[in-house]
């Protein structure tokens, strides 16, 4: 997967979890340079855990809640995963 694929996957999961509305999703996907920090969507700890589990299911990469702190935005997390982070 590429960084853009990881990014699209993260956005899709956030939509499924009810953290992003359709307009925000459209804007994020239309403008890859646009980033969104997880704190900006007021994601709680349960949603963060759901994001990690769903990302692991979708990508095969292990994503820990601590990774969301270390890479606190959609683009940063996607770059981390693209760079080999979260490997089994």
N, CA, C and O atoms as a GROMACS GRO file, in nm:
protein
  352
    1UNK      N    1   0.084  -0.119   0.000
    1UNK     CA    2   0.000   0.000   0.000
    1UNK      C    3   0.088   0.125   0.000
    1UNK      O    4   0.199   0.124   0.053
    2UNK      N    5   0.038   0.229  -0.058
    2UNK     CA    6   0.109   0.357  -0.058
    2UNK      C    7   0.054   0.445   0.054
    2UNK      O    8  -0.048   0.413   0.115
    3UNK      N    9   0.123   0.555   0.079
    3UNK     CA   10   0.076   0.649   0.181
    3UNK      C   11  -0.064   0.698   0.148
    3UNK      O   12  -0.148   0.713   0.238
    4UNK      N   13  -0.091   0.723   0.021
    4UNK     CA   14  -0.225   0.771  -0.016
    4UNK      C   15  -0.331   0.663   0.007
    4UNK      O   16  -0.444   0.694   0.045
    5UNK      N   17  -0.295   0.538  -0.014
    5UNK     CA   18  -0.389   0.428   0.014
    5UNK      C   19  -0.417   0.415   0.163
    5UNK      O   20  -0.531   0.395   0.205
    6UNK      N   21  -0.310   0.426   0.243
    6UNK     CA   22  -0.329   0.423   0.388
    6UNK      C   23  -0.417   0.540   0.431
    6UNK      O   24  -0.505   0.524   0.516
    7UNK      N   25  -0.392   0.656   0.372
    7UNK     CA   26  -0.468   0.776   0.406
    7UNK      C   27  -0.616   0.755   0.374
    7UNK      O   28  -0.702   0.787   0.457
    8UNK      N   29  -0.646   0.703   0.257
    8UNK     CA   30  -0.785   0.676   0.219
    8UNK      C   31  -0.850   0.575   0.313
    8UNK      O   32  -0.967   0.589   0.348
    9UNK      N   33  -0.774   0.475   0.354
    9UNK     CA   34  -0.825   0.375   0.447
    9UNK      C   35  -0.856   0.438   0.582
    9UNK      O   36  -0.961   0.410   0.640
   10UNK      N   37  -0.766   0.522   0.632
   10UNK     CA   38  -0.788   0.589   0.760
   10UNK      C   39  -0.914   0.675   0.753
   10UNK      O   40  -0.998   0.672   0.843
   11UNK      N   41  -0.927   0.752   0.646
   11UNK     CA   42  -1.045   0.838   0.629
   11UNK      C   43  -1.173   0.753   0.624
   11UNK      O   44  -1.271   0.786   0.690
   12UNK      N   45  -1.171   0.645   0.549
   12UNK     CA   46  -1.289   0.558   0.538
   12UNK      C   47  -1.328   0.500   0.673
   12UNK      O   48  -1.446   0.492   0.706
   13UNK      N   49  -1.230   0.459   0.751
   13UNK     CA   50  -1.258   0.403   0.883
   13UNK      C   51  -1.316   0.510   0.975
   13UNK      O   52  -1.411   0.484   1.049
   14UNK      N   53  -1.260   0.631   0.970
   14UNK     CA   54  -1.314   0.739   1.053
   14UNK      C   55  -1.458   0.772   1.015
   14UNK      O   56  -1.538   0.807   1.102
   15UNK      N   57  -1.491   0.761   0.888
   15UNK     CA   58  -1.630   0.782   0.844
   15UNK      C   59  -1.718   0.671   0.902
   15UNK      O   60  -1.826   0.698   0.956
   16UNK      N   61  -1.673   0.546   0.889
   16UNK     CA   62  -1.749   0.432   0.943
   16UNK      C   63  -1.773   0.446   1.092
   16UNK      O   64  -1.878   0.407   1.142
   17UNK      N   65  -1.675   0.500   1.163
   17UNK     CA   66  -1.686   0.517   1.308
   17UNK      C   67  -1.767   0.640   1.346
   17UNK      O   68  -1.788   0.666   1.465
   18UNK      N   69  -1.813   0.716   1.247
   18UNK     CA   70  -1.894   0.833   1.273
   18UNK      C   71  -1.816   0.955   1.316
   18UNK      O   72  -1.872   1.049   1.373
   19UNK      N   73  -1.685   0.956   1.289
   19UNK     CA   74  -1.600   1.067   1.330
   19UNK      C   75  -1.585   1.173   1.223
   19UNK      O   76  -1.540   1.284   1.252
   20UNK      N   77  -1.620   1.142   1.099
   20UNK     CA   78  -1.611   1.238   0.989
   20UNK      C   79  -1.743   1.240   0.914
   20UNK      O   80  -1.799   1.135   0.883
   21UNK      N   81  -1.790   1.359   0.885
   21UNK     CA   82  -1.910   1.372   0.803
   21UNK      C   83  -1.871   1.363   0.656
   21UNK      O   84  -1.753   1.374   0.622
   22UNK      N   85  -1.967   1.343   0.571
   22UNK     CA   86  -1.943   1.325   0.429
   22UNK      C   87  -1.867   1.440   0.363
   22UNK      O   88  -1.780   1.416   0.279
   23UNK      N   89  -1.899   1.564   0.401
   23UNK     CA   90  -1.833   1.679   0.340
   23UNK      C   91  -1.685   1.681   0.376
   23UNK      O   92  -1.600   1.706   0.290
   24UNK      N   93  -1.655   1.655   0.501
   24UNK     CA   94  -1.515   1.653   0.544
   24UNK      C   95  -1.440   1.541   0.474
   24UNK      O   96  -1.326   1.558   0.432
   25UNK      N   97  -1.504   1.426   0.461
   25UNK     CA   98  -1.442   1.313   0.390
   25UNK      C   99  -1.412   1.353   0.246
   25UNK      O  100  -1.301   1.328   0.197
   26UNK      N  101  -1.507   1.414   0.178
   26UNK     CA  102  -1.488   1.454   0.040
   26UNK      C  103  -1.372   1.551   0.027
   26UNK      O  104  -1.288   1.537  -0.062
   27UNK      N  105  -1.365   1.649   0.117
   27UNK     CA  106  -1.256   1.747   0.114
   27UNK      C  107  -1.121   1.681   0.139
   27UNK      O  108  -1.024   1.712   0.070
   28UNK      N  109  -1.114   1.591   0.235
   28UNK     CA  110  -0.988   1.524   0.265
   28UNK      C  111  -0.941   1.438   0.149
   28UNK      O  112  -0.822   1.434   0.119
   29UNK      N  113  -1.034   1.371   0.083
   29UNK     CA  114  -0.995   1.284  -0.028
   29UNK      C  115  -0.963   1.364  -0.154
   29UNK      O  116  -0.880   1.322  -0.234
   30UNK      N  117  -1.026   1.478  -0.170
   30UNK     CA  118  -1.001   1.562  -0.289
   30UNK      C  119  -0.869   1.638  -0.279
   30UNK      O  120  -0.807   1.670  -0.380
   31UNK      N  121  -0.826   1.666  -0.156
   31UNK     CA  122  -0.705   1.744  -0.134
   31UNK      C  123  -0.610   1.667  -0.042
   31UNK      O  124  -0.612   1.687   0.080
   32UNK      N  125  -0.527   1.578  -0.098
   32UNK     CA  126  -0.440   1.494  -0.017
   32UNK      C  127  -0.345   1.571   0.075
   32UNK      O  128  -0.302   1.519   0.178
   33UNK      N  129  -0.311   1.695   0.037
   33UNK     CA  130  -0.221   1.772   0.122
   33UNK      C  131  -0.292   1.823   0.247
   33UNK      O  132  -0.227   1.859   0.345
   34UNK      N  133  -0.426   1.825   0.243
   34UNK     CA  134  -0.502   1.866   0.362
   34UNK      C  135  -0.490   1.757   0.467
   34UNK      O  136  -0.507   1.639   0.438
   35UNK      N  137  -0.460   1.798   0.589
   35UNK     CA  138  -0.440   1.703   0.697
   35UNK      C  139  -0.542   1.729   0.806
   35UNK      O  140  -0.603   1.836   0.809
   36UNK      N  141  -0.561   1.635   0.893
   36UNK     CA  142  -0.653   1.651   1.005
   36UNK      C  143  -0.593   1.581   1.125
   36UNK      O  144  -0.564   1.461   1.121
   37UNK      N  145  -0.576   1.657   1.232
   37UNK     CA  146  -0.526   1.597   1.356
   37UNK      C  147  -0.639   1.528   1.428
   37UNK      O  148  -0.753   1.574   1.425
   38UNK      N  149  -0.608   1.416   1.492
   38UNK     CA  150  -0.710   1.337   1.560
   38UNK      C  151  -0.776   1.416   1.673
   38UNK      O  152  -0.895   1.397   1.699
   39UNK      N  153  -0.702   1.502   1.741
   39UNK     CA  154  -0.762   1.582   1.849
   39UNK      C  155  -0.867   1.679   1.795
   39UNK      O  156  -0.958   1.718   1.868
   40UNK      N  157  -0.855   1.719   1.668
   40UNK     CA  158  -0.950   1.812   1.608
   40UNK      C  159  -1.089   1.750   1.593
   40UNK      O  160  -1.188   1.823   1.584
   41UNK      N  161  -1.097   1.619   1.590
   41UNK     CA  162  -1.227   1.554   1.580
   41UNK      C  163  -1.273   1.499   1.716
   41UNK      O  164  -1.371   1.426   1.725
   42UNK      N  165  -1.199   1.536   1.821
   42UNK     CA  166  -1.236   1.499   1.958
   42UNK      C  167  -1.261   1.348   1.972
   42UNK      O  168  -1.360   1.305   2.031
   43UNK      N  169  -1.169   1.272   1.917
   43UNK     CA  170  -1.180   1.126   1.921
   43UNK      C  171  -1.155   1.078   2.064
   43UNK      O  172  -1.054   1.112   2.125
   44UNK      N  173  -1.248   0.998   2.117
   44UNK     CA  174  -1.228   0.945   2.251
   44UNK      C  175  -1.142   0.818   2.246
   44UNK      O  176  -1.109   0.769   2.138
   45UNK      N  177  -1.107   0.766   2.362
   45UNK     CA  178  -1.015   0.651   2.368
   45UNK      C  179  -1.076   0.525   2.307
   45UNK      O  180  -1.003   0.446   2.247
   46UNK      N  181  -1.205   0.505   2.320
   46UNK     CA  182  -1.268   0.387   2.262
   46UNK      C  183  -1.265   0.394   2.109
   46UNK      O  184  -1.239   0.294   2.042
   47UNK      N  185  -1.291   0.512   2.055
   47UNK     CA  186  -1.285   0.530   1.910
   47UNK      C  187  -1.142   0.513   1.859
   47UNK      O  188  -1.120   0.456   1.752
   48UNK      N  189  -1.046   0.562   1.936
   48UNK     CA  190  -0.905   0.545   1.898
   48UNK      C  191  -0.870   0.396   1.892
   48UNK      O  192  -0.802   0.352   1.799
   49UNK      N  193  -0.917   0.322   1.988
   49UNK     CA  194  -0.892   0.177   1.988
   49UNK      C  195  -0.961   0.111   1.868
   49UNK      O  196  -0.903   0.024   1.803
   50UNK      N  197  -1.084   0.152   1.840
   50UNK     CA  198  -1.154   0.098   1.723
   50UNK      C  199  -1.079   0.130   1.594
   50UNK      O  200  -1.069   0.046   1.505
   51UNK      N  201  -1.026   0.252   1.584
   51UNK     CA  202  -0.947   0.290   1.466
   51UNK      C  203  -0.827   0.198   1.452
   51UNK      O  204  -0.798   0.150   1.342
   52UNK      N  205  -0.758   0.173   1.561
   52UNK     CA  206  -0.640   0.085   1.557
   52UNK      C  207  -0.676  -0.056   1.511
   52UNK      O  208  -0.609  -0.113   1.425
   53UNK      N  209  -0.782  -0.112   1.568
   53UNK     CA  210  -0.824  -0.248   1.533
   53UNK      C  211  -0.868  -0.255   1.387
   53UNK      O  212  -0.830  -0.347   1.315
   54UNK      N  213  -0.948  -0.158   1.343
   54UNK     CA  214  -0.996  -0.158   1.205
   54UNK      C  215  -0.882  -0.138   1.106
   54UNK      O  216  -0.882  -0.197   0.998
   55UNK      N  217  -0.785  -0.054   1.141
   55UNK     CA  218  -0.668  -0.035   1.054
   55UNK      C  219  -0.588  -0.164   1.043
   55UNK      O  220  -0.542  -0.200   0.935
   56UNK      N  221  -0.572  -0.233   1.154
   56UNK     CA  222  -0.499  -0.360   1.150
   56UNK      C  223  -0.572  -0.461   1.062
   56UNK      O  224  -0.509  -0.531   0.983
   57UNK      N  225  -0.705  -0.467   1.075
   57UNK     CA  226  -0.783  -0.558   0.991
   57UNK      C  227  -0.771  -0.523   0.843
   57UNK      O  228  -0.760  -0.611   0.758
   58UNK      N  229  -0.773  -0.393   0.812
   58UNK     CA  230  -0.772  -0.348   0.673
   58UNK      C  231  -0.635  -0.353   0.607
   58UNK      O  232  -0.625  -0.372   0.486
   59UNK      N  233  -0.529  -0.336   0.687
   59UNK     CA  234  -0.396  -0.323   0.628
   59UNK      C  235  -0.298  -0.433   0.666
   59UNK      O  236  -0.196  -0.450   0.600
   60UNK      N  237  -0.328  -0.508   0.770
   60UNK     CA  238  -0.234  -0.608   0.818
   60UNK      C  239  -0.122  -0.550   0.902
   60UNK      O  240  -0.032  -0.623   0.944
   61UNK      N  241  -0.126  -0.420   0.926
   61UNK     CA  242  -0.026  -0.352   1.008
   61UNK      C  243  -0.077  -0.340   1.151
   61UNK      O  244  -0.195  -0.315   1.173
   62UNK      N  245   0.011  -0.358   1.247
   62UNK     CA  246  -0.025  -0.342   1.386
   62UNK      C  247  -0.019  -0.193   1.420
   62UNK      O  248   0.085  -0.129   1.406
   63UNK      N  249  -0.133  -0.140   1.463
   63UNK     CA  250  -0.140   0.001   1.501
   63UNK      C  251  -0.184   0.007   1.647
   63UNK      O  252  -0.292  -0.040   1.683
   64UNK      N  253  -0.098   0.064   1.729
   64UNK     CA  254  -0.125   0.077   1.872
   64UNK      C  255  -0.179   0.216   1.901
   64UNK      O  256  -0.150   0.310   1.827
   65UNK      N  257  -0.258   0.232   2.008
   65UNK     CA  258  -0.304   0.366   2.046
   65UNK      C  259  -0.189   0.466   2.062
   65UNK      O  260  -0.206   0.584   2.033
   66UNK      N  261  -0.076   0.420   2.107
   66UNK     CA  262   0.041   0.508   2.121
   66UNK      C  263   0.086   0.564   1.987
   66UNK      O  264   0.143   0.673   1.981
   67UNK      N  265   0.062   0.489   1.879
   67UNK     CA  266   0.097   0.538   1.745
   67UNK      C  267   0.013   0.661   1.708
   67UNK      O  268   0.060   0.748   1.636
   68UNK      N  269  -0.110   0.667   1.758
   68UNK     CA  270  -0.196   0.783   1.730
   68UNK      C  271  -0.145   0.907   1.803
   68UNK      O  272  -0.172   1.019   1.761
   69UNK      N  273  -0.073   0.886   1.912
   69UNK     CA  274  -0.012   0.998   1.984
   69UNK      C  275   0.118   1.039   1.915
   69UNK      O  276   0.146   1.158   1.899
   70UNK      N  277   0.195   0.941   1.875
   70UNK     CA  278   0.323   0.969   1.808
   70UNK      C  279   0.304   1.027   1.668
   70UNK      O  280   0.386   1.106   1.622
   71UNK      N  281   0.198   0.987   1.602
   71UNK     CA  282   0.167   1.031   1.465
   71UNK      C  283   0.022   1.083   1.468
   71UNK      O  284  -0.069   1.015   1.422
   72UNK      N  285   0.002   1.206   1.522
   72UNK     CA  286  -0.132   1.252   1.561
   72UNK      C  287  -0.222   1.308   1.451
   72UNK      O  288  -0.315   1.383   1.480
   73UNK      N  289  -0.196   1.274   1.327
   73UNK     CA  290  -0.284   1.321   1.220
   73UNK      C  291  -0.297   1.213   1.114
   73UNK      O  292  -0.221   1.116   1.111
   74UNK      N  293  -0.394   1.231   1.028
   74UNK     CA  294  -0.418   1.132   0.922
   74UNK      C  295  -0.295   1.116   0.834
   74UNK      O  296  -0.252   1.003   0.810
   75UNK      N  297  -0.238   1.226   0.787
   75UNK     CA  298  -0.122   1.216   0.697
   75UNK      C  299   0.002   1.161   0.767
   75UNK      O  300   0.077   1.084   0.708
   76UNK      N  301   0.023   1.200   0.891
   76UNK     CA  302   0.141   1.149   0.963
   76UNK      C  303   0.130   0.999   0.988
   76UNK      O  304   0.227   0.925   0.971
   77UNK      N  305   0.010   0.955   1.027
   77UNK     CA  306  -0.010   0.811   1.050
   77UNK      C  307   0.006   0.734   0.919
   77UNK      O  308   0.067   0.627   0.917
   78UNK      N  309  -0.050   0.787   0.809
   78UNK     CA  310  -0.038   0.720   0.679
   78UNK      C  311   0.110   0.710   0.637
   78UNK      O  312   0.152   0.606   0.585
   79UNK      N  313   0.186   0.816   0.658
   79UNK     CA  314   0.330   0.815   0.623
   79UNK      C  315   0.405   0.714   0.708
   79UNK      O  316   0.492   0.642   0.657
   80UNK      N  317   0.372   0.707   0.836
   80UNK     CA  318   0.433   0.610   0.927
   80UNK      C  319   0.407   0.467   0.878
   80UNK      O  320   0.499   0.386   0.872
   81UNK      N  321   0.283   0.438   0.844
   81UNK     CA  322   0.249   0.304   0.795
   81UNK      C  323   0.317   0.274   0.662
   81UNK      O  324   0.364   0.163   0.640
   82UNK      N  325   0.322   0.373   0.574
   82UNK     CA  326   0.387   0.356   0.445
   82UNK      C  327   0.537   0.332   0.459
   82UNK      O  328   0.598   0.262   0.378
   83UNK      N  329   0.595   0.391   0.561
   83UNK     CA  330   0.739   0.376   0.586
   83UNK      C  331   0.776   0.246   0.655
   83UNK      O  332   0.892   0.226   0.690
   84UNK      N  333   0.679   0.158   0.675
   84UNK     CA  334   0.707   0.028   0.735
   84UNK      C  335   0.666   0.019   0.880
   84UNK      O  336   0.685  -0.085   0.943
   85UNK      N  337   0.612   0.126   0.935
   85UNK     CA  338   0.568   0.123   1.074
   85UNK      C  339   0.452   0.026   1.091
   85UNK      O  340   0.372   0.005   1.000
   86UNK      N  341   0.444  -0.032   1.209
   86UNK     CA  342   0.336  -0.125   1.238
   86UNK      C  343   0.351  -0.261   1.176
   86UNK      O  344   0.256  -0.338   1.170
   87UNK      N  345   0.472  -0.292   1.126
   87UNK     CA  346   0.494  -0.424   1.064
   87UNK      C  347   0.475  -0.533   1.169
   87UNK      O  348   0.501  -0.514   1.288
   88UNK      N  349   0.430  -0.647   1.122
   88UNK     CA  350   0.409  -0.762   1.213
   88UNK      C  351   0.540  -0.812   1.264
   88UNK      O  352   0.543  -0.908   1.341
   0.00000   0.00000   0.00000
